[in-house]
Every structure is written in C-alpha cells, then in structure tokens.
C-alpha cells in the first residue's frame, strides 16, 4: 500500500493550488511533482512531520470541482468516488466570500462520504475564530483558519491532520518484489496486460479489448531459467479528457509508486499510433527517475513494409532524448519477439546496478582527459582530480576537482558519452555530479614566524627611507 492520501477539494478560486504549493514547496520536501501529467492535476509527496518522518501524497483536484463538473445536486458522482480513496479531505472555503450556495452543496455531498474531512477556511489572515462562525453551518465541524498565501495556520492544520492519517505500522506490507522488478507502463489499450500474459504463458492479468481494464498495480513474481522476476502491471495513464472514471487519479499515483519500486521499465507503444504526447510524458517520468528502459513497439505484425519504415523514422526523431534505450518490435498477441526481451532486461538490470571500482573509473577519466582536456571557464581551466561512483539505479558518478561549479554542457556530454562507451552501458541513463574542493586555507590567517616578522619590519623601514629621500 502506498502513502496516506490527502485530497484538496473546493469550488474554484478558494486557494486550492496555493495551499498545494505551500504544502509541497515551503517545506522543502517535494519528492515528485507531476504537474501536467494529466494537465490540471498535481501530485506531490511531502514530509508532514520531521519527528515521525510522516510522508503523505497530496492531490490538488483543481479540475474536478469547476463549474463543468458541478450540477444542482453537488459534485459529480465520479469525483465523490475518487475522494473515497482519500484518507483525509481538505474542504477549502474562502473567508472573504463567506458561505455561498455552492459551498453548501459541496458540503452536503462530502458529508455522505463518512470520511475525515477538515474544513479549511483560507484567506483568513488577521481574522479570529469569531469571524469564521458562519462556516459552522456547513456541518463539517470547526473551521481551520489559514492563509495559504502567507503561510499562516499551516502548521496547526498539519498538527490536526496527523492523528487522522492511517497508522502505517498496521497497514499490510507492500507487495514483495523478488529478483528483477520490471514495470510495464503505457497508455491504455496498447497491450501491457497481453504482453505480461504472453511472458507468463498464462492468463494472470485481465486482458480484454477495453481501454483501462487494469485498475491497480499488480505484482506478479515468477522465475525463468533460474532468474527471479517481479512483473508490475500498471493501470494505463490517460489523457485529461479520459480521466473521468472514479479511481483514475489514484491509478496514476500507483503507477508512479510502481515506477519507484522498479529496476527496469518496459514502455509499451502502439505501432499504429507511434509516440503520442502522453507517451512523451511517460518517457519524461521514466527519465527523471533514472530507470533502465526498454521501449517495446507492440502490434508490429499489423503494419506493411512502408508503414514499418515510417514508424522507425519517426521513432528515431521522437526518442532522441532517451537514446540509451533499446527499441524492440513485437506482437504481444501472437508472441513474436517477446522471448527476446529477457536478455536485454537482465543486461539492463546489471548495467544499472553494478558498482564500478574507483580505480577503473579513474583510468577511464585519464583516457577522457587525454582525449579532450577540460575547457577553461571564465579564465580558469577546470581541473578534475578523480571520480567515484556514488549510487546505482541509475549509476551515478561524482567528479571531484577545482572550479567545477559550471561545467559546460558540451564537456558534460563528452564525459557522459565517454564513460557510457567505456563501461559498455546500455538501456540505463548515467548521472553525473560535480563537486569542487574547498580551499583549505580559505579562512585561515597566515601566521608569520619571528624571522618573517623581523624581515617584514626591515622591509617597511627601507621603503619609508626611500620615500623620505624622494
């Protein structure tokens, strides 16, 4: 099970997004912000409490409560159903506007959920409890006075929220991930579940010709030729206009959780549609996470030779920013090309998880410097003294030296490509970090010896005598 979920709901212009930004950014704990993933919804994992290390996922449901989605009876049914998946709901109202009819309609619908709901009275800077007395008529208890814009009352709001969150100690353990965790991502109906069924050789996940039939992330452990795997089938991530079913936004969060827990990602594309805008967004998510990546073009057998050449030509252009990923052409329905995926999966896993010896990395660095000396920046030549590996999944190299605060992009690309080739990395991105050594004598006063003090005095006297003579 994932993190506790807090949804922000309310009519337009009451400050939902401002509160979202305050919670996610002001506490300097933004883990993942996927603004634009579904165009008008934002997700963030935030640290609510330092002492207990309590994290939660917050959702700005800005697009769910506009005038298009509200009818005479209140919020649309699918919005309420989505809110049922939340652990805590912040119902946000505006102290400047007072209680209006739309607030009453929303409150009436929210009360039916039998959820923990906090009535958040925003834009209340400088007001006391008596000024918010009218909001008691909403029937949701005591209003919490805040100013999201100025940060007032946020700490108290969080203190009131913490006891309402589920106790993670009593939540059942997450799905076990055995061996190589392979997440299968893609838009609805591109053939993710069919591919997994073909890999497993049995109908382990629902696969029918209906977009969006997978509603949760399904973890499927299996063994092949002595190697343990866990396949993760994720719900298809939809475009904005398709996100109307009741648990769609939570399916996206679960897909993101699956991405976090995976070692290798298979992104399934439809050969008939090529790379869509949503595919590019998914690729951006995968690249940001630094996951090893295989791109699978499904339904390949349905194209003629001309269509195949056109698809390949367009892929070369649109996939250039993930040029480390290998592309595989398959038919999940008929099984062609599926068996050939295991070798690159294993290789990707090893490439992303290998810890390379520091001595090997520094020999590569010597060769890189011999081939192309670091360029001067602002009159100072960069000096890279040594390199070591600081992380895996993805492999991360840290270069140490002088004046590395602004390494030119061209030289950064040169180093990255040089090390990728030397280490024979495939299907995994390589991350590079730079650390400049501090001058050990930066704040140290130079203490003179007695002999140096005497010499300095004689020199000063000599200079004074010369000035007098002139």
C-alpha angles and dihedrals in degrees: 000000000000132000123303111275128227118189124200113214136170143111120296122290099018093115105265094142092043090054090046090054091046093052095044104037108027092059092053091229103111106148102170128002113182100179109168095025088114093011100243106032125083128199128192137170109220136184105238099178128024096196097055095027090232114177127185138179113240122198126200103210093191095145095045099069106041123121093270091062099043122083133178093280094052133255118010116265096246091056091053090048090053091050088054086071090061124095094208130015124205108207103199123204132171120247090202093060098039120208113332130181094262091056090053092050093049092046091052091054094045093052089062091062093070088216132138101272125181116201104221116196105200131193089038099135110154095008129119131212094273091062090060097048093110091064091069087079088073087075095229100112130246115001115235108225114219143152107215091186094055099030096242118152094005094117091051090048091054091047089055090047100051097071090052096057118096116263103251091206089068096044114104116259118271119257110286115248112212125191116328111008109214117188116201110209134176146114119295117287098014090118106264096141092041089054092051091048089051092049092049095041092226141073098266097146131035110267116177130141095263122107115243101016092140106081103174141024107273119203113208118182118199141153130233125182091342095309120117118222137178114205115203114203109198131198113261112262110229138204121259096264091053099051098095103109118102103256101027097115091049090051087059091052091050090050089053090050089051090051089052091053098044129097097195129024126208110200110199117209128185111243090211093056103034119200110344128192090261091051089054089052091052090049089052091052092050092047092049090053090048094229124165107256141207119182114212121196105205130197088034094147091066095068130085122228095267093050091049092053091048092050091050092048092052093044091056089059101040097043096048093109090060096042091145091071121092119228121223127190115212147152108225091187095056097028098237112152095002096108090055092064096076098070094055090043091057092043092048091051092051093045093050095044104040119114107215119211115254090231091058092048093051092051087055089048090054090053091047092051091047090053096044124007116219109266124242117259119200090346094310123103115227114242119200109193102179145339134218136177114253104176148009133219086068107021106241124197123197118204118204126200146093129311093006095140093103112026109178115251092237093057091043089056090046092054093045094050092044093053093042090055095042093048091041092231118178133178093006130091119234118223121207127198130183129213123187117210116240119238103254090210095048097113098019120113113224107241113209123219121236090257091051091049091052091048091049092052092051090050093051091049090050091052092049092052091051091052091051092051091055 
